[in-house]
Amino acid sequence: MECDILVIGCGPAGLSAAGYAARAGYNVLAIDSLAPGGQLLYIDEIENYPGYESTSGYSLAENFEKQAVSFGVRIEFWGAEKIEKNGDRFKVMTTGEEVVCKAVIFSSGASHRHLGCPGEEEYQGRGVSYCATCDGPFFRGRKIAVVGGGDTALTDALYLSKIGSEVHIIHRRNEFRGQKVLQNRVRAKDNIFLHLSLNVERINGDDKGVKSVTLTDGSELDVDAVFIFVGIIPNSSVLEGFADLDHGFVVTDSHMRTSVPGLFAAGDVRTTPFRQVVTAAGDGAAAAHAADEYIQNL
Ligand SMILES: Cc1cc2nc3c(=O)[nH]c(=O)nc-3n(C[C@H](O)[C@H](O)[C@H](O)COP(=O)(O)OP(=O)(O)OC[C@H]3O[C@@H](n4cnc5c(N)ncnc54)[C@H](O)[C@@H]3O)c2cc1C
C-alpha cells in the first residue's frame, strides 16, 4: 500500500500528528499494534490536559481518534516490524501490509518498568502510579512512598514532598544513582525519609486503594500512594541500526527530525525531558509540520 505519511503508533503523539498531516491535505495512514489511544487507555482520570477540567483517558482517546478520522486519517491495527529507506521512499514492513511512503512519523511511546511485586497491578490507578506530575496532586497532605534511586525518583520525590505530608524513598541499593545535587536536596528535606538497601515486597490495600507497603526486611510502612520510578522502556526496537538512539530513545531536534531525513519521532519514544499527553500531542503537531516541509522539498 502507498501513502504520503505513515504514522507508527496511535497514542496522543501519533493521532495528533496524523490529524495535523491529514488536515494539511496528505494521504495519511496511522497504524497501531494494539489500539488507538496508547497509554491514555490506562488513565482513569486525567486532570492536566489543557481545555478539560477532568476526563477519563478512554474518553480523551476516543476524541483524539474521532478527530483524526474526521480529517481523513486511515487507521489500521498493524504493528511496524522493519523500516528501510530506498532513495526518497520508505518501505515499512508491518504485521499487515507492506507500506511505501514519503515520510514516517514514529510515535510508538514507552512503557514504565514495573516492580513485579504483589499488589502493584491490583492498585494501579488507586495509589500505585508511575508519574508524579500526573497523580501527585491526588495525594495532597497524604503519606507517599517513592521507589527508585535515579534522577527521576529524586526529582519527583522533591516534587511530591511539596504535596504530601511525608515522602518515603525506598531504594534497593545503599547509595542513590541520581545526581549529587539532588541527593543533597533530598537529604535536606525534613519530610523525606530514606529506606536504603530495601525493596518493596508487597503493596497492601483495600477497596479504597493503597494502605501500606511491606519492605524486604518485613517492616510495614503506612502510605496512601506508591510512586514507582525504576526505569522507562522506549518502544524503539524497530529503529535499532536505522536511526540514532540514546539509551533506546529516538534522538530528535526541536523539529522532531531524526538522524534519517524524512523520519520524524514524537512523544514518549523520543529524547524529551517531559513525558505527558500534552507534550506528546505537541510533538505530534510539530512532527506533522516538519514532515510537510520535508515532502514539499522532495
Ligand atoms: C497510568 C498512566 C497515567 C498517566 N497519567 C497521565 C496524566 O494524568 N497526564 C498526562 O499528561 N500524562 C499521563 N500519562 C502519560 C501519558 O499517557 C503519556 O505521556 C502519553 O500517552 C505518551 O503518548 P505517546 O503517543 O508518545 O505514546 P503512547 O501513549 O505510549 O502510544 C504509543 C502507541 O504506539 C503503539 N506502538 C508501539 N509500538 C508499535 C509498533 N511497532 N507498531 C505500531 N504501533 C506501535 C502502542 O500500542 C501505543 O498505542 C500517564 C500514563 C500512564 C501509563
The ligand as an ORCA input file, in Angstrom:
! r2SCAN-3c Opt
* xyz 0 1
  C      -1.321      5.015     34.230
  C      -0.854      6.263     33.498
  C      -1.310      7.501     33.910
  C      -0.891      8.647     33.229
  N      -1.409      9.846     33.621
  C      -1.131     10.949     32.898
  C      -1.739     12.195     33.230
  O      -2.520     12.304     34.174
  N      -1.424     13.277     32.466
  C      -0.538     13.193     31.418
  O      -0.335     14.209     30.736
  N       0.063     12.039     31.103
  C      -0.209     10.913     31.812
  N       0.398      9.733     31.495
  C       1.456      9.732     30.454
  C       0.855      9.823     29.034
  O      -0.161      8.859     28.890
  C       1.965      9.591     28.007
  O       2.969     10.563     28.185
  C       1.409      9.713     26.571
  O       0.377      8.769     26.349
  C       2.515      9.478     25.546
  O       1.936      9.488     24.284
  P       2.662      8.795     23.037
  O       1.719      8.991     21.898
  O       4.038      9.302     22.916
  O       2.816      7.259     23.396
  P       1.767      6.148     23.862
  O       0.590      6.738     24.526
  O       2.601      5.171     24.606
  O       1.269      5.495     22.485
  C       2.128      4.737     21.688
  C       1.321      3.788     20.811
  O       2.224      3.150     19.889
  C       1.841      1.795     19.720
  N       3.007      1.039     19.249
  C       4.126      0.719     19.927
  N       4.990      0.057     19.133
  C       4.385     -0.054     17.919
  C       4.763     -0.633     16.676
  N       5.956     -1.246     16.495
  N       3.907     -0.578     15.626
  C       2.686      0.043     15.776
  N       2.286      0.607     16.920
  C       3.119      0.570     17.981
  C       1.345      1.378     21.108
  O       0.451      0.275     21.009
  C       0.636      2.653     21.567
  O      -0.739      2.638     21.239
  C       0.023      8.563     32.131
  C       0.494      7.296     31.736
  C       0.067      6.161     32.398
  C       0.562      4.808     31.929
*
